[in-house]
Amino acid sequence: MRRSYSRAVLSGIGAALCNFGAALAGDTPGLPIKAASVSSPYHWTGFYVGGHVGYSRGHANTTLSDPAPSGARNSFGSLFGGVQFGYNYLLTSRVLLGVEADISFPNYLSADDITASRTGAASDVAHKIDYVATLRGRLGYTFDRWMVYGTGGAAWTQGRFEQTPGVSDDQNEILRRFTGWTAGAGAEVAIAPPWTTRIEYLYSRFGSASATFPSGTRYESAFDIHTLRLGLNWKPGAPGAGAAYGAAWPSVGGAKAVDPDRWELHGQTTYIQQGYPAFRSPYVGENSFTPWAQTRNTWTTTAFLGFRLWQGGEFYYSPELLQGFGLHETSGAAGFPNGEAQKSDFAYPHYHTSRLFYRQTFGFGGAQEKLESAPNKLSGKVDISRLTLQVGKLPVTDIFDGNSYARDPRKDFINWSIWAAGAFDYGADKVGLTYGAVADFNQKNWALRAGYFLVPSQSNANTFDMHLMQRGNYVVELETRYSLLSRPGKLRTIAWVNTVFAGSYRETLDNPALNLDIAQTRASRVKYGYVFNVEQSVTDDIGLFGRWSWNDGKNEIMAFTDIDASLSFGASIKGTAWGRPNDTVGVGAAFNGLSQDHRDFIAAGGLGILIGDGRLNYRQERVLESYYALGVTKEVSLTFDYQFLANPAYNADRGPISIFSGRLHAEF
C-alpha cells in the first residue's frame, strides 16, 4: 500500500514536471501537452553549465565589542543570481551521480548584501556578503526527462566588515572568509535536447569569523542561509545541442514534443578596460577626474529570456550580473566615457533584474512583416498595423531614442552623450532601470509611442517616487520613416516632461544660508525637454546619425547626466570594402552645454550627479570618439576605442584628456 502510494506520488511529480517543462518549451494552458506522451529519454551524462536566480533568507549571530561586548541576532534576505557548472553520470539503474560547483552574488541595491549592521558606542559596523560559493555532490534518480536529487557539500563565502567612522579609508574595511557546509534537494526537467531547468533548495551554515579594526572595535559573526532558486542548464554535446535554442525534441510518430517558437534565449557578456594618461589640472574637486593616470574596468553578463504565452502575449525576463568601476567612481565628465559604467561601483559582481516585463500586441490585419529573433524580441510574423502595450521593469531607452548606429555601448559608441541623447533626463535608478508602461502604435511609414515611467525619489537615487501619476517621466515619440535618394532614413521626435521632487539651482544660489545644499530647496517641480534623433543610410555599409537634445535646465538632473543641451553626430562604416564585413568603424562627436542657472550653481562650488570641480571656467564640453570593432567571429568582437575629451565637466582649466578603451563583447 505504501509502495503504491509512493509510486503514485512520484508519478504525479513526474507528470507535473513534464507539463511544466512542456509549458516552458512551448505548450500553453488549454493546449495538448505533447511532451508528456513522448518517450525519448534525455541524455543526462556529461558536462553542463548554466545560471540561477533565487531568494535567500538567513540569520546572523553577531558580537560587537565597542568597547564592551554585546550580542545580537539579525535576520536578512536578498535576491541572488549566479552561475554553476558540473558533471553528471547516469548509471544503468537510472541512478545519477554528479558533482557541481556554483557561485552566487547578492542583489545590487545597497542594503541587499548586508547580513547585519550594528551600532556601538563610537561607530557603526556592517557585515556584507560579496559572494556565496559551494562545491557539492549530487545523487539523483531519473525518469526519462526529469529527475529528483539530493545534494550536499562544502560552502564558503567572503564577508566584508565595514566600520563608520574609522581611522582611515583604507583601514575601515576588512575581508574575511567564512567556511561551512550546505545540503539540499531539487528537481530538474529537460525542456529541449541541450536544455534543462530546475528548482532547488539549499541550506548553508557558516562558522564564525571575526575582525579587529585599528580603532580597537572588534566584530564577530556566524550565520546561516536558506535559499530557494530556479536554474537553467545547457549541456554541450547533447543530441541537438548544436541546433538553435528552443530546438524541438526528435519527432515521435510524426509529432513534435515541444514547440521551439514558444521560447527563446539570448545572452551577452561585455568587458571594458578604460584609462587615461596624466593631464593638466591646476585644481580638483569632489567630482573631478584625478589628473594622474588611472584605469578602470567594467563587466556585465546578461541572459535574455522570452516566452510566448498566447496569441500576441509575451513575457520577458533578463537576469544580469554586473561588476566594476567607472573612472573616478563614475564622475568627472557629463559626457561620461563608458556607457557600461553605472553609478554604483562593485568590487565583486552583483545580481540585478535588468528587464522583467509583459508585452501584448494587437494586430489590425493587412500586410505583415517578419520580426527577427533578438534580445527582448521573439521572432515571428506580425501585422504592420498594430498596437503594442508593455508594462514592467526596463530601460526607457529600450523603447525611446533608438538609433541603428549609436545606441548600444556594448557594440558601438560608448560615450554617454553619443550613444544616447545627453539632455534626455529619463526616469532611471543608478543602473539605468525603471518601471513603466508604454503604448506603441505602428504603421508602415510611422509609429507613435507614449510612456509613463517612475522617477527616482530624489536626484541620483535607487529608490523610486511612488506618488503614481502625480510624479513621473512622461515621454512621447513620433518616428517617421522616409527615403532620401532611395536610401531609408528615420526621424524620431521626442517630447518629455518630468514631475519630480527636486531642488532649484537658482533658489539655492539666492539663499547663501543654504551653503549650496540644493537638497534644502527640494519640492514638487517640473522639468521638460525634447530630442530630435535622425539616422540615414548612405549605402549598405555606411550610415549617418545625429541627435539634438535640450531641457529647461532649471532644476536638478534626476537620473541621467549633467547636460542641458547636446548636439551629437557621426558615421558608422562596415568593413566590406576592405574584406572585413563583420568589422565596424565609428566616428562621432558631441557638444554638451549647461543652462545659465546650472552653470552658475556649478561655478559657485555646487555638485551635480557627475560633475563639480569646486570652481568653473565654463566652456562647452566637447567629445570626439572613434572606434574599430573587429569581428573575431560572428558572435565575438574586440573593439579599440579612443575618446578626446576637451573641457571635461565644462571646465576649460582642466584637460584635455585622451581616453583609451578596449572592449570584448560576445553574444549568442
N, C-alpha and C positions, 0 to 999 in steps of 0.2 A: 504494500500500500504506500509506504513512504517512498520506495523507489519509483513507483508510478507517478507519485506526486512530484518528485524531483525532476523526473523526465518531462512532465507537463510544464513545470516552471521554466526549465531550460529551453524547451521548445517555444514557449511564449516569448522568452527573452530573445531567442534567435529570430523569431518572426518579426518582433518589434525592431530589432537592429537592422534586419534586411529591409524592412519597409522604410526605416529612417534613411538608410544608405540609398535606397532607390529614389526616395524623395529628393535627397541632395543631388543625385546624379540625373534626375530627370522626371520622375513621376510626381504628380501633384494630387492633392486630395480630390477624390471623385473620379480619378482615372485608374485603369487597371495597373497594379503593381507587378510589372513583368519580372523584376529581379528575383522575387521570391519563388518563382516557378522554374528557374533555370538552375541546372545542377553542375555548371562548370566551376570547379573549385579555384580559389585564389592560390597563387604560388607564394607561400609565406617565407620560405627560406631565402636568406640573402640580406645584404646591407640596405639600410634605408636612412633617409634624412628628412627632417620636417620642422614644423614650428608649432607653437602652442600659445594659447591665451587663457587666462583664468582669473579667479579671485582668491586671495589668501587672507586668512584671518588668524591672528595669533595673540599670544600673551607674553609679556616680558616682566621678569622679576629683576628689579634694579636696586642698587645700593649707592647712594651718593654721600660722600664724606666731604663736607664743605663748611667748617672743619668737622663737625660732629656727624657721625654716620646716621643715615635714615634710609629705611627700605620702603619700597612701594611695588605694586603690581599694576601693569598698564596693558590695556587692550589696543590693538592696532589692526588695520586692514588696508589692502590696496589691490587694484588690478595689477596683474603681472603679464608679461609676454616674454617669449624666448624661443630657443631652438633646441633640437635634440637630434641625435643620430645613434644608430645601434645596429645589431645583427641578430637575426632570428635563425633558428634551425628547427625544422619540423620533423619529428620522428614519425615512423610508420604508424604508431599508435595514436596519432593526432595530438600528442603532447608537444608543446612548443617550448624550446629553451632559448633564452635570449639574454643579451646584455645591452644596456642603454646608458648613455651619458647625456645630460642636459644642463642648460644654464638658463635662468630666468632673471628678468630685470623688472624693477618696480615702475609704476606709472610716473609720468613726468611732472605732475603737479608737486609743488614744493613740500607739502606735508605728507605726501603719499609714501615716501621712502623712510619715514620716521617710525621706529618701533617704540620709542619712549622719549619723553622730554621732561627733565627735572629742574626745579628751581631751588638753588641753595642760598646761603646767606650772602654770598658775594658774587655769584654767577649763575648762568643757566647752562645746562649740558643737554645736548640732543644726541641720540643714537640713531644713525641712519644705516640703511642697507644698500650696498652697492649692487650685490647680486646674490643669488642662491643657486648652488650647483649640486648635482647628485651623480653618483655612479651606482647603477642598480642592476641586479639580475632580474629576469622575468621568467615566470613559469606559467604557461597557459594551456588551454585546451581549445582546439579549433573545431568549427562546424562549417566547413567549406569556406564561405566568405566572411565569417565573423568568428571572433574568439573572445573568451574571458581570460583574465590573467591576474595573478598576484605579483607583487614586485617589492623589492627591498634592497637596501644597501647603505652606502656611506653618503653623507651630506656635509657640505661646508658652505660658509658664507663669509663675506667681508663686511665688517662693521666699520662705520666712520663716526668717531666720537668728536663732537664739536663743542667748544666752550665759548661763551659770550658773556662779558668781555674776557679777554685773555691777555697774556703777556705780550705777544707779538703775533702778527697774522700767520706766519709760517709755523707757529707752535700751538695754535689754537685747535688744531685738527690732528687726531691720532687714528691710525688704521689698525684694526685688529682682526685676526682670522678666528672664526668660530667653527668648530667641528662637531659632528654629531651623526645621527642616523636617520633614515627615512624608511617608511613602509606604506604600502597602499594596494589598490586594486583598480582594475579598469576593464573596459570592453572596447573592442576595435572591430570595425566593419570595413570591408573593401567596397569602394564605390566605383572603381574603374580599374583596368589592368594594372597601372602603376600606382594607384592612389588608395589610401585607407584613411579613415577618420576615426577618432577615438574620444571617449570620455574617461577621465581618470581622477582618482582621489589619492592624495599623498598626505601623510602626516610626517613632519620633520621636527626633530628635537635637537637643540644645540646646547652644548655645555657652556660654562661661563667664561667670560674674558673680561679683563679689566685694564684700566689705563690711569696713569697719574699725570696730570698736567703740570707745567712749570710753576703754576701758581700754588701748587700743593693740593688742589682739588683732585679727589680720586673717584672714579666711576666704575661700577661693575655691573654686568648684565648677563642674564641667561634667558633664553626664550624658546618657544615652540611655534609652529605654523601648521594650520590646516589649509590645504589647497585643493580646489576643485577646478579642473581645467579641461578644455577641448583642444584637440590636436589634429593636424593633418600631416600625413607622411607620404613621401614619394620614394618608390623603390626602383632604382636604376637597374636595367637589365631584365625587368619583369616582362613577360609577353605583353606587347602593346605599349611598353614604356616609351618607345621611340615615337609613338603617334602623338598627335596633338592632345593637350589637356582635355579632359572630358571624353576621351575616346571610348567607344562603346565596347562592351564585352563581345566576344565572338558570338555569332548568331547560333541559336539552337532551334532546330525545327523551323528555320526561316524567320524567327522573331528575334529582335534585339532585346537584350536585357535592360539596357538603360538608354536614355536619350541624351547624346552629348551636347545638344543645343540648349539644355536647361541650366547649365552652369559653366563658368569659365574662370580660369585663374591666370593672372599675370603677376610678374614680380620684377623688382628692380633693386639694385644696390649702387650707391654713388659715394665715392671717396674724393674729397678735395683737399689738397695741400696748398696753402696760400701764404705768401710772405712778402716782405719788402725790405730793402736796404735802408740804412740810416738816411735821414733827410733833415733839411734846415728847419729849426723850430726854436725861436727865442724864448718861448714860454709854453707851458702846457696847462690844461685844466682837467677836471674830473672825467669829461667825455672826450678827451683828445687822444688821437693816436700818439703813442710814445715815439720820440724821434730816433731812438736806436732801433736797429734791425730786429725784426721778430717774425716768427712763422707760427701758424696755427692750422689745425685740420678739422674737418667735419666728416661725418659718415652717417648715411641713412640706408636702411634696408626695409622694403615695403612689399607686402603681398596684397594684390587687388583681387578680391573675390566677388563674383557677380552671380546672382541666381535669378532665373526667370520663374516667377511664381505662378502666373496665369497670363492670359492674353493682355499684353500691354503693361503688366505689373512686374517690376524688377526690384531686387534688394541688393545693396552693395555694402561690403564691409572690407576695410583696409587696415589691418594691424601694421604697425611700423615701429622699428627700433631706431633711435637717433642718438648720436653721441658727438661730442666735440665742442670746439670753441671758435667763435669768430675772432678776428683780430681785435685786440684790446677789449675782450669780452663783449664784442658786437656793439661798438660805439666808435665814434671818431669821424664819420662821414655820413651825410644824408643819403647820397647815392652809395650805399654800402657795397663793398666789392664781392660779397659772397652771398648769393641768394639761398644757399642751403644753411646759412648760419642764422638760426632762430635766436630769439632774445633770452633764452635760458641756456646756460652753459653746463655741460655734463661731462665729468671726467670718465664716467662709465655709461654704457648705453642705458637708455630709459625707454619704456614702452609708452606708446600712445595710440589712440584710435584716430587715424588720420581722416577716415571717412566712414560714416555709418548713416545711410540714407535710403529712402524708398523713392522709386520713380514710377509714375504711371503715365502712359502715353495713350492718347485718344486719337485715332486716325479718322479723317473725314472723307476717305475714299479718293479715287482718281489715281494719278501716276504715283509710282513708288520709287524709292531709292534704297540701295543696299548700304547698310552700316557695317564697316569692317570692325572686327574684334580689336579692342584696345582696352587699356586700364579704364575702369569705370564706364565701359560701354560694351554691351553684349552685341554680337554680330546678328544680322538678320535683316529682312526687308521691312520697311515702314512706309506709311503714306507720307508723301512730301508735305501735303497739307495736314498738319497735326498740331495738337496741343499737348505739351509735356509738363507735368507737375512734379516737383521734387520737394521733399521735406526731410530734414535730418541734419547731421553734422558734416560739414565740408568746407573747403576754402571758397571764398567769394569768387576768386579768380578761376575756379573751375568752370564758372558759368559766364562771367563778365570779363571784358578786357582781353579776350583771346586774340592770338595773333600767330599765324603759321610760322613766322620766322624769329620771333622773340617773345617767348612766354614760359620757357621751361629751363631753369638754371641747372637741371641735371643733364641737359642735352645741348643747349645753345648758349646765349649770353647769360652771365651770372651776376652782373651788377644790378642792384635793386631798381635803379632808375632807368634801366634799359629793358629788362625782361618784363617790367610792369610799368604802369603809369605812376610816376613818382608822387603826384599830388592827389592821388585817389586814396583817401583815408578810409578804406573799407573796414567793416567790422571784423575783428580777429583777436585771439589771445596771443600770447608770446610766441607760439609756434605757428601762427598764421591760420588758425581754425576758428570756426564759429558754428552756431546753429541757425537755421533759417528755412524759409520756404520760397520757392521760385515757380513762376509760370512762364512758359516759353511757347509762343505761337509762331509756327514756322510755315512759310510759303516758299515758292520756287525762288523768288528773287529778293526776299527779305525775311527778316524774323524780328519779332518784338518780344523782349524779355523784361520781366519785372520781379523784384525780390525784396523780401524783408529779412534782416539778419540781426542777431543780438550784437550789442556793442559791449566793450569792457565796462566794468563798474566804475573805473577811473582810468586815467591815462596809463597805458602800458601795463595792464593788469591781466592776470589769468582767470579772474572771476568775471561773470557777465552780469549786466544790469537787467534784472528780472522785472522791471516795470514794462511789461509787454505792451507793444504798440505805442505807449507813451514815450519810450526811448528806444532807439534802434537805428539801423542803417537801411535806408530806403534807396533802391537802385532801379533805374530804368535804362534799357539799352535797345537802340534800333540798329540792326545790322542790315545794310543794303549790299547786294551783290551785283556787280556790273562787269562789263567787258571794256577794256581800253586797248585799242589796236588788236582786237581778237584775243587778248590775254585777260584772264579772270582777275578780279580785284574785289576787295571788301572794305567798306567804311562802317565803323562802329561808332555811334554817337551815344555817349553815356551821360546821364544826369543823376546826381545823387544828393541826398540830404541825410545828415546825422542829427538826431536829437539825443543829447548826451549830458552827462554830469561832468562838466569841465570847467577849468579856470580860464580867466581872461588875461591876455598879455597886457593890455592897456590898463585895466583896473589894478593889476599887480604893480605895474610901474608907477602908477599915480599915487600909491599909498606906501611911502617909504617905511612905515612901521611894519609892513609885512616882510621886509628883508628878502624880497624876491621869492617868497614862498607862495607859488601860484596855487597850491592846494587850498589856501585860505580863501580864494575867490571862486571856488567851485560851486556851480549852481546849474540848473537846467538851462542849456544853451543849444543853439542850432549852428551847425556848420554845413556848408553846401559847396558843390563844385561840379565840374564837368570834365569829360575826356573825349577827345577826337582820336580815333585809332584807325590807321589805314594800312592795308597790305596790298601789294601789287606784284603779280607775276610778270617778269620780263621775258624769260624763256623757261623751258622746263627745268633749268638748273639755276636760274638766278631770280631772286625775289627781293623786293624793297619793302621797307616798313617805316612807319613814323607814328609818334604819339605827341599830342599836346594836351596837357592836363593842368587844371587850376582849381584852387579852393580859396575861400574868402580870407583865410589866414588870421582870423581874429582870436580864436580860442585854441586851447591845447590840441595838439595832434593826439588822437586816441590810440591808434594801433599800428599804422604802417611806418611812416618815416617823416622827418622834419623837412618837408618840401611843400611849398605853397604854389609854385608854378614850375612846370618842367616841359622841355622840348627834347625829344629823343628821336633818332632816325638811324637807319643803317641798311646794310645789304647782307644777304646770305647767298653763298655760291656753292653748289655741289661740284665735286671734283671730276666729273665726267670728262671734261676737256683734257685732263692730264692722266686719264686712265684709272682714276680712283673714284668711281661713282658713289661709294659709301662714305667718302670724306666730305667734310663741310668746312668752308672758310666763312667767318663772320667778321664784319667791321661795323661798329656802331659808336654813336656819340650821344651825350646827354648834357643839357644845360639846365641847372637847377637854381631856383631862387626862393627867397623868403619875402613875405609881406612886410610892410613898414613896421607894424606892431611887433611882429615876430622877431625881426632883426634887432629892434631896439631892446627887446627883452633879453636876447642872447648877448648883445653888446654890453648890457649892464651887468652881466655875470650869471644870468639865468641858465637853466639846464633844460634841454629838450629830451626826447626819447633817446636819440643817438648823438646829439651834438652839444657843445658847450665848452669853450676853451678858457672861460673866465673873462675874456675880453674879445673884441671882434674888430678887425679891419675888413669890413664887408666887401666881398666880391661874389659874383656868381660862381657856384661850384660847377666845374667842368670835368666831364669824364670822357675818355676815349678808350674803347675796348676793342680788341681784336683777338680772335681765337682760330685755332686749327684743330678740328675734331677728326682724328684718324680712326677710320673704321677698321679695327683689328679683325673683327668678324662681323657678321650681320647683327649679332647681339651685343658685341663689346666694342666700346670706343674709348680712346685715350685722347684727351684734349689738352692742348697747351694754350694758355690764356695770358694776355698781357693787358694791364689797365694803367693808363696815365691819369692821375687824379690831381687836378690843379685847384687850388684854394679849398682844401678839404675843410668841411664844416663851414664853408663860406668865408674862410679866413685867409686873406692874402699874405699875412705874416708867416704862414706855415706852409711847408711843402715847396714845390710839387712832390708827389710820391709816385714811384713806379712799383706796381704790384704784380707779382708773378704767381701764376697758379697752374697746378697740374690736376686734372680730373680724370678719374677712372670710373666708367659707367657701364653696367651690364644689366640686361633685361631678358625676360623670357615671356 
